[in-house]
Amino acid sequence: MTTNIADMNMNRLFKLSLLAATCGLTATQGSLQAGTFSSDFNSSLPNGCAVFGYATNLSSGGYTNSGFVQLTPDQQPASGQTIDGSFVITNDLDAGSSVVSFTASFKVLIGGGARFGYGEGMSFNFAPNVPLGTTAFAEAGVGNGLQIGMRTTKDASAVNPAISVSGPYGATEGSPRYVNNLRANTFVDMVVQLNPNNTVSVIYDGVYIYSNATLNYVPDPGSLFWIGGSCRNAHENHLIDNLKIDTRTTFAPFISSFGPQGRQVQAGSSLDIVLHDYVSNVDTNMVALSLDGKTVSPTITQAMNQDGYPDTIIHFAPGTPFAPSSQHSVSLTFADNTTPTAQSQTFSWSFTVAEAIPTNFVTVWKDNLESYKLGYLDKNISGDPNYAANGAGNPWFGPWPENYNLVDSSTLSVDGTNVNVTPHSGTKMMTTGFPGQYNVQLWVDLAYRFHGGYPIKGNAKLDWWFYDANNQDLSSSTNGDYVSLYFYGNDAQSYSYPFTADWPSFMTDPTGGLFYDNGFAWNDDEYQSLSLGGSGYNQNGGYWDNTKYQVRLEEMFSGVTYGIDGWVNTADRAPGWHHGCILMGPPRTNGTVMVYFYIDDMTHPVYAGLSGIAAKGINLLEVDSLNKNQAPAAYDDFSLALVQPPSLVANSGSGNSTTITWSGEGFTLQGAATVNGPWTDIAGATSPYSYDTTSSPMQFFRLRN
């Protein structure tokens, strides 16, 4: 099928499809390629480009710790100071010729920043009048051309964190689209692909954000590529690396979709690519596909798409699933039926398979609340129904006096019925007795009670049941009830492990309650949180949807936040009891861990994200009820499970040494002089571990989670 170019609407529809980021994406177009730019920024800034504002080319710290361009640094600005930076390819890659399509791929990192106040965001732009020497409004886009805005803060008129698309003179494609993991705080892939039929695809970390977004846009001759970041009066990293751009001035078929993509590909995924005919047609005899450098034989079919053009559909299913955590590369070559010389193209990308989720859990704590007396569950006030000494008996404790409430003494309690709510199991549940109070919460020190005084850095799973009472009007009611795994710390108070009680003695402040800083635990100096439920927060960094449940991955040390700040919307809310679960995978050597959040369906997570929480670990379970909606919260059937460590295998090594090996990640080798301990962590021990049996004393060894 062919198209008469003269009959085309010269306003050209502009279509956006945010395709997910892939690791190591490259794209070349063979004889179709007109202009090109490629740099890994490892040595110095290439010729024909420049940086402005705070932007600079650094030699290390980028993707794989290589060189990169830092658009904005994560440093506190002076009062009233604006930290902006931009990177511009100052040369017209096509020397004045009109561009009909291009593919731009690069690594991008947005993250860091101060809690509740970080950078505005960044943008990718292609326009004839991009600014040189200024970066004003970088997060929204600049110039009279294509603007891909990545805005991370929230204001009264925006849905953020979000990606938006606009063309010249303020034309926009509907509303900005919310992006869960825009501030990933790690390098992810981004792709912007302007197609010859005047559509555009944008890929961010493996997720399609837009599809077929329409704009009135014609690329002007002389357009330049510009990437900028902006922080205003806050601070945050905006970094780019491995930038590659190919432009084309000839019409031809193009790739309209491809996969799998991203950093969390499922092991059983297949390779699927769709080629879209445009002006000329794909020659199905000229399609070649390779996986990890080896030629494979895909099935190739054709079908008419909704626009009336033939699509060529390429599918290949590997004989065996991909191994967990493995990386793979794909390369596709195809050509059209143009005579006398066919136009060929090559497109390559890579992806990473998700790690294996632990399954061999052992339950170390179950609490169905049946053993407690009716009334306040908080243990730390003498005279309360469930009072217990610090470090013994009832594990539940909270701020003193009862949850620092200034109006009424209000905390989470044990009850049998509450506003016609029946416990999930048995005859008792945890609930709030005073709806309408600002905030009540309880803690359990999981590290002290169930992990030998060590913080839990991974290979753990928390389960519970929660009741959603908002069964009248979900769209207007708030839901401020959630459960969290926390690390709370305070360097100024010498808070350290191991613990020998539920809370340390310094935390009792007779003038201000159990905890300092107006009720925020451990003075808020250092904390991490993994949260699931209804956040009740409509704050910076999160576009809160009160008809959905939210998750939070947040880490803060010395006033700096890493990872997602704010809340991420997940599954739709519904009245009744729900099963919640937070699962931490194996901790990694760099201090990160994959975290999986589940609601009701314990097979498919509602959200999964990489967190830096493994650097410090978690010590507490926290249960919160904001009670803004006058509807009492209800919880039941808590349990904590840990992955069972693998067996140790000892073999004779060279000389007098014995080699100890084990499988799996995130386990710590311990040694002791007797089988009954005391056991001590062996710092830095990894499998295989060598032990000299002659020069060293007799030792017993074991693994701890």
N, C-alpha and C positions, 0 to 999 in steps of 0.2 A: 504494500500500500504506500502511496506517495502523497505528498501535500504540496500544493502550489504556494510557494512562499509569498507571491504577490497577493494572494487572497487572505493572508494572515492578518489578524487585528494587530496593528502596530503599537497599540497600547500594551500588548503582551501581558497576559495574566501571570501573576507571580505567586507561586505556590510553595508553602513551607512544610517540610516534614522533618521533625526533629528526630533523627535516627540516633540510636544509642552509640556511645563512645566505644571504640574498639582499640585494643592495645596495638600500637605499631601500624596504624593504617597508612598505606601509601597508595597513590593512584597515578598511573601514567596512561596517556591516550594515544600512543604510537604516532601515526601520521597526522592525527587530529590535533596534537599538541601544538599550541602557538607560543605562548609565553610560559616561563617556569621560574619558580623560586624555591630553594631548598636550603635549610640551615639547621644544624643541631646546636649552634651557638657555643660550641666547645672551645673555640680558640678566640675569636673576636667577632665583633659585629660585621657582617658581610658588607661588601660594597653595594651601594644603591639603596641603603636603608639607614634609618636614624632613630634615635630615642630622644624623648623630650620629658621635661618635668623631672620627677623622681625616678624615671625608668633608667635602668642600667643593665649592661651585659656582665654577668658574674660567671666565674670559671668553674664553680662547684656548687652543689646544692640542688641541682635540677633533677630531671628524671634520670634514674640510675646514678644520682650524685654527679652528673656531668654539668657542663655549662648550660646557661639558660638566660632568659630575659626576665628581670624583675621589674614589673610595671609599677608596683607600689610595695614598699617594705612594711613589715609588721612592727612599726615603731610608733610610740606615742607622740602625736604632733603637739606643737606649742599651741597655746590658746588662740583660737581663731585661724589657725593654719590649715590649709587644704593640701592634702597629699594626693596628687594625681600623677599619672605617668602614661606615656604612650609609645608605641612602636609603629613606625611607618615605613613601608616600602616606597621610597621616594621616586623610583623609576616606574614609568608606565611599562608593564611587562609586554604590551602588545604594540608599542610605538604608534599609538593613535588609532589603531584598527578597532573596530567594534567587536566586543566580546559577546559570544552567544551562550557560553557556558564556562564554568570553572569548578574545580574541586580544591578546597583548602582543608587541610588536616593538621592538627597540632595537639600537643599536650597542654592541659590547662590545670592550674591549681588555684582554688579560692579557699582560704581558710585562715585560722588564727583569729586575731582580733580580740578586743576587750568584751567581756560579758555584757550583754544588752546594749552594745554600741560598737559596731564594727563597720567595715567599709561599705560603700554604696553598691559596688559591683563593677562590671566591666562590659565591653561591647566589641563586636567584630563588625567592620564597616568596609564598604566598597563604593566609593563616590569620587567625583572629579574635584570636589572642593573640601577634602578632609583637611583639618587644620595642621599646620606645622608650627610647633613651638607652644601649643596650648592644648589642654586636655579637658576643657570645660564640658560638663555633662557627659562624661565618658561612659557611664553605666547605661545611659538611654540611647546612645548612638549619636553620630555626628555626620554632617555632610548631606547633600541632596542625592542620596542613593540608597543602597541596601544597608539596613541597620539591624543587627542582631543584638538586642540588649539582654544582659544578664544582671538583673537587679537583686541584691541580697537583702536589703533593708525593706521595712514596711512603712508606708505612710497612709494617709487617709484615702488616697485615690488609687492605690496600687495593690495588686495581689502578689505578694512576695514571700519567699524567694521565687523568682519567676524568670522565664525567658520570653521576650517579646520580639516581634518582627514588624518592621515598618519600611516604607519606601520614601520617596522624595516628598517634601512639603507636608510632612506630618501624617501621611496616609498610614493606617495601621491595619493589621489583620485581627480584628476583634479585640478581645481582652488578652492581657498577658496570661501565660499558662504557668500554673504552679509547678515547681520542680522540687521533689523531695530532697535530693541530695546535691543541690547546687554548690553548697559549701562543703565539699567532700574532704577538704584538708589533705588531699593526696592527689597526685597527678592522674587525671582521667583524659580520655580522648574526646576531642570535639571535631566534628566534620561539618563544613558548610559546602553544599554542592548545588550550584546554580545550573539547572538543566536547560537544554536547548529549546524545550517547549515552554520556557518561561515559568518553570516551577523551581522550587528550591527545597533541598533537604538539609536539615541540621541535626546532627547526631551528638548527643551529650551522654556519655557514660552508659551507653547501652539502652537508652530509652527514647522512643519516639515521643516527642513532646507536641509537635505540630504535624499535621498532614494536610496537604492540599490547601494551604493558606493563600488566599487570592489578594494580589496587590496590583495596582496600575504602575508598572515599573519597566523602564527600558534602560539597560546599562549605557551610560554615556561614554563615548570615547574619551580616553585620557583618565579614566577612573583609577584611583590608587587604593591599596589595601592598608587599613589602619586598625590597630587593636589597642584599646586603652583601658585603664583602671582608675577608679576614683574612690577616695576615702573620706572626703570632707573633714570633719573634726574628729574622726575616729581613726582606727588603723587596722590593717588587714593585709595579708599576702595576696597579690594578684600576679601569678607567674605563668609564663608560656615557655614551651620547649618544642623541639623537633617540628618546626613549621615547614610545610610543603604546600605549594600552590601550583596548579597547572591550569592555564587558561586555554580556551579553544575558540576559534573564529569560524568553524565549519559545522553545519548541521549534520547529525548522525544519530543512530540509536544510542541509548544510554542505560545505565543501571538504575532502576527505580527503587529497588530494595535488595538487601542482602543480609545474610545472617548464618550462624549466630554471631552475636557481638557482645562485647563488654567483659567485665571481670568476674561475673557470676553465672557463666553458662552451665546449663544442666548437662550431666554426663551423657544422657541419651539423646542429645540434640543432633539434628541433621543439618547439612549444608543446603541452604535454599536461597536462590538468586532469581530475580525477575528482571529481564531486559525489556525495555520499551522501545518499539520502533518509532522512528521519527525521521521523515523525509525519505530515508532509505530503510531497508529491511535487514534484520539479522539473518545471516546465513547459518542455519543450524548445523551445517557440516563443518563449520569453522569455529566450533566451541571447544575449548580445552580447559579442563579443571584439574588442579593439583591440590593435594592436602599434605602438608608437611614435606613438600618437595617431591612427592610421588604422584604420578598421574593416576587419576581415578576415572571411573566410567559412570557418569551421572545419567539419570533419565531426563530427557528433554522433550517437553510438550509445548504446544502453542494454543493460545486462547485469546479471544477478543476481550479487551478491557472495557471499562465503563465509558471511556472516551471514544470508543470505536477504533482503537488501534490494536494491532496484534501484540501480545506479550509472549515472550519466550521464557518458559519456566524451567529452571534448572534445579534438580533435586538429587542429593546423594546422602544416603544413610550408611554410616560406617557399620561394619559387621559386628564390632564390639563397642561398648560405651567408652567414652573418653575417661581417662584416669582422673581422679580428683586432683585438683590443684595443678593440672598439666596445662601447658601453653601450646597453641597450635597456630599454624599459618595457612592461609588459603590464597591461591592465585587463580584468576580467571582470565583467559584470553578469548576474544571473540571478534568477528568481523562482519561487515555488512555486504550487500550484494552490488555495491557500486561498480560500474565498469568504466574504463578497462582495469582500474586498480581498486581493489577493495580497501576500505578504511578499517584498520585493525585497532583494537584497544586492549590494554591489560590493566586489570584492577586487582589489588592485593590488600589483604588485611589479616589481622591476627586476633585471637581471643584467648581468654583464660577460663578454665573450668573451675567451678566452685569447689571448695574443699569439702571433704566428707564430714557430714554432721554426726557427732558422737551418738551412739545408741546404747552402749553398755553402761547404763546408769545404775547406781545403787542408792536407794533412798536412805538418807541419814537423819531426816526429821519429818515428822508428820504431826499436824496440829488441827484437829477437827473442832477444837474449842469446847468439847464436852466436859473436860475435867475442871473447868473454872466455875467460880460462883457467879451468879447473876449480879450485874453492876459493873463499875469501872474495871477495865482490864489492866490499866496502868499499875505497875508493881511498886513504884518508888515513893508512894506516900503512905506512911503508917496510918492504919485505920481504914484504908480502902479495902474493898472486899477481897481483892486478889493480891494484897501486899506480899512482897517477898524481899529478902535481903539481896543486896547487890551481888551478883554472881551465883545465885542459887535459886531454885524453885522456878516460879513463873518467869519465862524469858522476855515477856513484853514489858517495855518501859517507854516513857515519853518525857517531854519537857515538864518541869515542875515550877510552880504548881500547875495542876492539870492543864497542860498544853497552852500555857502562857496566855490564857484567855482573860481579858480585862473586865468582862461583863459578868459572865457566869462560868462556874467551874464546869468545863465541858471536855469530854474525851471520848475515845472509842470504848464501847462497853460490850459486855456479854449479855445477850438477850435471847429469848426464845421466839418471840413474835414482834414484829415492828411494822406498823401500818400494813397489816395483812400480808407481810412477807414471811414465807415459811423457810426455815433454814434449808440449805442445800442438802445436808445430811444430818441425821440425828435430831436433837431438840434444841441446839444452841448455835449461835452465830455471832460474829462481831458486827456491831452496828453503831451508829451515832445517835446519842440520846437527845441532842439539842440542835435540831435543824435550824439553819439560819446563822449560825456562828461562822466566823471568818475561816478558821482553819483548825483542824485537830489532826493529830498524827501519833503513831506509835512505832517503835523500833524493836527489832531483835538483832542482837550482835551475833551474826552468823559465823564470823571468823572465830570468836571466842568459844561459842557454844559447839560448833560442829566442824571446825577446821584447825584445831590445835593452836589457835591464836594467830594463825597466818591469814593474810588477806587471800581471798579467792580470786585468782587471775584468769580462770577459764575452766573448761570441762565441767560445767555446772548447769543445773536446771532448776528454776523455781516455778512451781505450779500453785494455782489458787483458783477459787471461784468467786465471782463478784456479781452483784445484782444491780441491774439498771432499772431504776424505778420510774424513769421519765417516759411514761407510756401515754401521755396526753398529747403533747405537742413538741416533738423532738427538735423542730426547727427553731423554736424560740427559747427553749430551756437550756440552762447551762448544766454542765456535768463536770464537777471538779473532784472526782473520786478516782484515785489511781494508786498503783503499787510500784515500788522502785527497788532496785538494787543500788546501793550507794557506797561510795567511799567518802567519809568525812574526815578531815584532818586539820591540824592547826600547828604549824611549825613553831609559832611563838610560844605555844604551851607544851612543847616537847612531846607532842602526841606521837607515840611509836608503838610498834609491836614487839614482842607478843603481849596480848592482854591476859590478865588473870581475873577479870571481872566483866560484867556487862558494860560498864562505863568507867572511865578513869576518875580518880578522886578530884582532879583539878576542875572537872566539869560542874561541880556543885558550887554555885555562886549564891550565897544566901541573900544578896541584894537584888538579884535580877533573874532568879530562876535557875534551873539545872544547867542551861546552856547560855553562853554569852551572845552578844550581838542581836538583841531583840528577838531571841527565839530561834535564829538560824543556827543549826547545830554546828558545834566546833568552830564557831566564829567565821565560818564561810571562807576561810583562807584557802583551803584546798578541798575540792570535792569532785566526785564523778557521779554520774547517775545514768541508770538504764531504767526507763519508766514506761508503763503501759496502762492505759485506761482512758478516762476522759479528763483532759488536762484542765479545762476551765480557764485557760490562759489565751488571751488574744494579744500576743506580745510581738516585739521585734523579732524577726528571723523566722516567724512561723505564720502561715496563713491558716488560722484556726477555723475549722468547720465543725460547728457544734452538733451536726448530725452524724459525725463519725467519731470513732475512737482514735486516740493519738498514741504515738511512741516518741521517746526522747532518748537521744544519745548525746551526752554532754560531759565535757571534762574541763575543769578549771583549776589552774595552779598559779598562784601569785598574781591573780587578777587577769590571767589570759585564758581564753576558752579555745578548745580544739574540738573539731568534729562539728556535729550539728548543734546549733544553739537555737532553742525553740522546740516546737513540736511538729511532728509529721503526721498528717492525716492518713488513716488506714481504712479499716472496714466500717461499713455502715452500722450505726447503733440500732439496737432493738431491745425492747423490754424483756425482762426475765433474767434468769441466771445464765452466766457465761463462764467458760473455762479459759483462763489466761495462763500464759507461759512465757517466760524469758529464758532462752537457752544461750549459753556462752560456749563457743567452740574452743578448740585448743589455743592457748595463748602463744603468740609468736615472739621471736627473739627481739623484735623491734618495739615491743610493748603494745602491739595492737591485737585485737581479737574480733572475729566475726560474731555478731550477736543476732539471734533470730527471735522474732516476736510472733506469738500465735494467739488467736482467739477462736475457740471452739474447734476449728480444724487443726489437729495437732500434726498433720502431715505437710501442709502448705503454709508457710509463714505469711502473715499479713505484711511483714516488712523484714528485711535483713540488711544490716549495714556494718561497716568496719568501724570499730571504735578504738580509741587509744586507752581504754580503761584498764587494759592488762598491765600497763606500766606501774600502776599502784595497786590494782586489784580492787575488790569491793569488800566491805566489812559488815554492812548493815542491810537488813530488810526494812523498808519504810512503807507504812500504809498511811495514805492521806485522804482526808475528806474536807473539801472546801465548803460544802453545804450551801453554796450560793442559791441553789434552786429550791430550798426548803424540803427537799426529798432526802430522807435519811439514807446513807450508804449502808451496804451490807456486804460482808465478806465471810468466806467459809473455806475449810479444807485446804490449808496451806501445806506444802511439802517442799523439801529441798533434796535434790539428788546430785551426787557427784559421780564422775566417770571412774570406774574401777581401774586402777593402774595396771599395766601389763606385767607379765612375769619377767623376772630378771634371768638372764642366761649367762653363766660363767664358763669361760674356756681358758685353758692354759695358753699364755702368750709366749713371747720370746723371753729367754732367760728365766728369771724368777717371777715374772709378772703374770697376773691374771687379768683377762679382759672381760668386762661386764657389759653386756649389750641389752637393749630393750627397744621395743617398737613404740610408735606413737609420739605425739608432741605434747608439751606443756606439763610434763611430770618432773619432779625434783628428786634427785638421788640423795638419800640420807645414809649416814653411817653411825654405828654405835659399837661400843666395846663389848656389850652383852646383848642378848636377844631381847631383853626387856627394856633396853635403852638406859639413859636418855638418848634420843636420836637427834642428830645434828645435820643440817643441810650441808652438802658438799658444794661449795660455791663454784659455779662454772662447769660442773660436771655434765658432759653430754655423752650420748652413746656413739661409739664404743668408749668405755672408760677403763683405763689401765691402772692396776694397783700392784705395787711391789710387795710380795708376800714375805720377803726376808728383811728388808730395811724398815718396813712399816709394821705397826702393831696389828694384832689380830683384829679383824673388823667384821661386823655383820652389816649387810646392806639391804635397803628396801627403797621403794619408790613411794612418794606421797603425791596426791593430786595437787 
